[in-house]
């Protein structure tokens, strides 16, 4: 389920954003989730906990759906 995350990060660092999404679709909700978690440590953010829960659910759902799609198309 995590296959492709390192290559996806490398693609983002090279500026290849669309390719990063196709490599690992959950990369963007995951980046948002980790960014919010880090940012929350330094500043107070209204509704941070609710946002973290929503992003975590979105990330897990994206990982599962993309995994199912990859397994059924192969």
Secondary structure, 3 states (H helix, E strand, C coil): CCCCHHHHHHHHHCCCHHHHHHHCCCHHHHHHHHHHHHHHHHCCCCCHHHHHHHHHHHHHHHHHHHHHHHHHHC
